[in-house]
């Protein structure tokens, strides 16, 4: 077992619920997630010790190991101390426990857009993934479709191709997300069976092979160019990887429909914004454009709902890949 006690540098709250893909969950104030680290299944839990003002993260070997869609001899390896520490560190990254917003808040505490949001949203964090691959893969599933449908596809992939463990006493299941090796071994038709569009399925397999073969290191921003050279992998997908996978505070997924609608309202355009207009709107918030976008989206989403349907922008079909 590995146990970390982390004292946040900035106001913090654990997520109140699990992720929309159904992989992580929160029960009784305890965050829970299964991670497979080099074949070893590990359950990681996190909870707040409010009296001590710390977040406690525990990583323990998972048993029994119940593989789905993989060879049993490749799974169920021993969870060494090193692997337990890696799993705890990856969840620590995903939860943003160490994020320090002092510089961000100091820079924009007088900003007309962000200042009203700071007072009640200080605890907000970007919802990151433990591994960069997970952010990249899910970004591909979200290209140019409704969020609800994307989440359904993600859940189908997890239930159909991932591994899970059943935990006592109620045999509840925790699922992991298939890694790049698993996606690289799939045929396009397998992914299409989960309702992923054929072009997206091909793109997913191509990026998975780049990662699985070691030709692309998702932790290295310098390798993003290799991703962008793959058909149907565009700036938006890589921006999601940077923000949610690597935790880059300045990465803004400007082609996201939520931001296109938001800027259309906040800038008084009377229509949806273009991708270029979204980028221009948030340009003054560098090097925190991703954070500024998130805080604005949460603080002013009600204005988008109140505005109702918006006319399309002049480039009605932005490249959200």
N, C-alpha and C positions, 0 to 999 in steps of 0.2 A: 504494500500500500504506500502511496505517496500523498502527503498532506501539505498543502500550501496555505499560509495565512497571509493575505494581502490587505494592506491598508490603502484604500483608494486615496489618490491625491486630490480628488475633486468630488463633489456630491455624487452619490451613486445609488442606484437601485437595480437589483436583479430584474430581468424580464418577468413580467407578470404571467406570461404564457409561453408555450413552446413555439417553435418556428412554424410557419405556414406549410412547410413541406412535410410536417408530421414526424420529423426525425428527433429533434430535441423536444423536451416537455418540462413543465413545471408543476410539481405536485406538493401541496402543503408548504409552498415557499422554497422548495428545493429544486434547482435546475438539474436535469439529468440528460445524459447523452452517451451513446455508444460510439467509440472510435476504434477502428482496427489499425494498429500500428505495426507494420511489417508482419502481418499475419496473426498478431496477438490481439484478441478482443478485450477491450478495456472499458469499463463503465466509469464515467466521470460525473461527479455530483458537485454542486456548488450551492452555498447558502450564506446568508448574512448573519453574523453575530453582532447584533445591533449594540449590545452593551459594550463590547470591545471595539466597535466601529471597524470591523474587518470583514472581509469576504473569505470564506474558507472553501478550498477546492480540494476534493479527495478523488484519487484515481485508484481503482481496485481491479484486479483480474475478473473477467466475466466468466460465468459458468452457469448452466451448460452452454457450450458453443453450438449453435444450430445454423449451419451454412445453407444458403439458398443460391442456386445458380453458380456454384463453384465446386472445384474438386476438394473433397474433404482433406486430402493429404496436404493441401496448400494452406489450410486454415487451422486455427486452434493452436497456434504455437504458444510457447510459454511467454507470459507477460513479465519480462525482466524489469528490474528497477529502472533501467534506462528508458524502457518503453513507457513505463508508468509516468515517469517524469515528462516525457515528450507529450503524452496525452494530456496531462494536467496543464502544461504550458500552452498547448493548442487551444484548450477551452478558455484559459486565461486570456489569450488573444481574442477569441471570439466574443467574450463577454465585455471586453473593453475596460476591464477593471483598472488598468494602469493609465488610462487616458487622462491627460491633464489639460483642461481647457482654459487655464488662466491666461495664456497669451491670446487666445482667440477672443475670449470675453473682454479683455482689456483693450484690444484693438477696435472692437465694434460696440462697446457699451453705450456709445452715444448715437449709434446708427438708428435711423428712423424705422428701418424694417426689423432689425434683429433685437434692438434693446427691449421692446415690449415682450419678446419671446423669452429672453434670458431669465427673467425672474421666475417663471413657472416651469421652465424646461431645462434647468441646469443639469438635471440628472440624465438627460437623454443621451443615448449612445447609438452609433451606427450599428445595425444588426449584422455583424460580421459572421463569417464561416470559419471553422477551425483550420481548414486547409484552403489554400488559394484555388486548387482544382475544383472544389465544391462550388465556389462562387462563379468560376468560369463556366462550368457545366450547366448550372442553373440559369446563367445569363443566356446561354444558347436556347434553352427551352422557353425563355421569356421574350424572345425576339418577335416583335410585331404582332403579338396576340394579347388577348385580355389576361389580366393577372389571374383570374379565377381558373381559366383553362390551363394556364401555365402551371399552377399549383397542382391541378389534377394530373397533369403529365408527370410532374416530379414524383408525386405519390405513387403513380403506377410503376415508374421506373424503380423506385425504392422497394416497393412490395414485390416486384417481379424479378429483380436482378441483384438485390442487395442481400447482406447477411443480417441476422438478428439473433438476439438472445432472449430467452424467457426467464424472467426474474421471479424468485419466490417472494412472498407466499402465494400470490394470485396469478402467477405465470404471465404477467403483463410483458409485452414485447417492447424491446428497444431495437431500432433499426439503424444501420449505418448507411452512408451514401456510397455507391460503387466508385472505386477509384479509377484513375486513368487507365490502368491495365485492364480493368474489367470492361470499360467502354471500348477500348481499342480492339478487344477480342469479339465484339458484337458485329453482326451484319446490319446494314442499313434497314433491312426489313424488320429486324427485331425491335429497333427503336421506333420505326414507323408504326409498329403494332401498339405502342403506347400512346399513339396519336401525335407523335412528333412529325412535323412536316418533312417530306423526303429530303429537301435541301438542308434543313437543319440537322437531320440525322447524319448526312454525309459530313457536314461541318463538324459535328460532335466527334465523329470517329476520327476525322483527320487531326483535330487538335489533341485528341486522346493519344493518338499514335506519336505525335511530336513529343508529348510529355513522357509517355511510357518508354520511348526509345532514348530518352535523355537528350533530345535535340533542343528542347525548350525547358528552361528552368523558370517556373512561374513565380518564384521568389525574386527573380532578377528582372527589374524593369527594362534592362537592355534587350531582353529576349521578346519583348512585346511586339517588336517588328516582325518576328517570325509568325506570330499569331495573325497579325494584320495582313500578311501575305496569303493567308488561307481564304479561299472563296467563302463569302457569307459571314466572315468575321470582320466586323467593322469597329469604328471608334467606340460606340456605345458599349459593346460587349467587353472591350478591354478596359473601359472606364469603370464598369461594374467590378471587374477583377481587381482593379487597383483600390477601389473604395472598400468593397466588402471582403475581398480576399487578402489584400496586403495591408489594409487600414490606412491608405493614403488620404489625409484630410483634405487635400486640394483636388481630388478627383471628383468631377461632377458628371454624372451620366446625362448629359444635356439632351439626348434624344428621347429620354423617358417621357411617356405621354403625360405623366403627372406633372412634370416640370413645364411641358409645353402648355398645358392648361393653366398652371399656376401663374406663369409669367404673362400669359395673355390677359389674366385678370389684374395682377399687380401693376403691370405696366400700362393698363388702360387701353389695350390694343383693340378691344371689341371683337376679338377673334383669338384662335389659338396662335401661339408664338411659333416661329421657326426655330430650328436648332441653333442657328446663328444668333437669333435674338435672345435665346436662353443663355447662351455663352456670354453675350455682351452684358446681359442683365447682372450676372453673377461675377463678371470679371473683376469688379472693384474689391471682391472679398478674397482674392488670392493673398496668401497661400492656404486659405481655408474654404475654398469654393464648395467642396463636398459637404462640409459641416454647415455652411451657410444655407445651402440648398435643403439639407435635411431639416434644420430648425425652421426655415421658412415654410416648408411643406407641412410640417406638423402644426405650426402656429396659424397658418392661413388657409388650411384646407377647407374650412367652413365657408370662406368667401368664394371658393371655386364651386362648391355645392349650391350656394345661394345664387350664383351668376347663371346657373343653368347651362344648357347646351351652347357651345361656341361654334362660330363659323370656322371652317378649315383655314389654315395658313396658306399663303401663296404656293409654297411647296408642300402640297397636301400629303405627300408620302415621304417623310424624312427617312433617311437610312438609319434605322434603329439597330442595325446589326452591329 
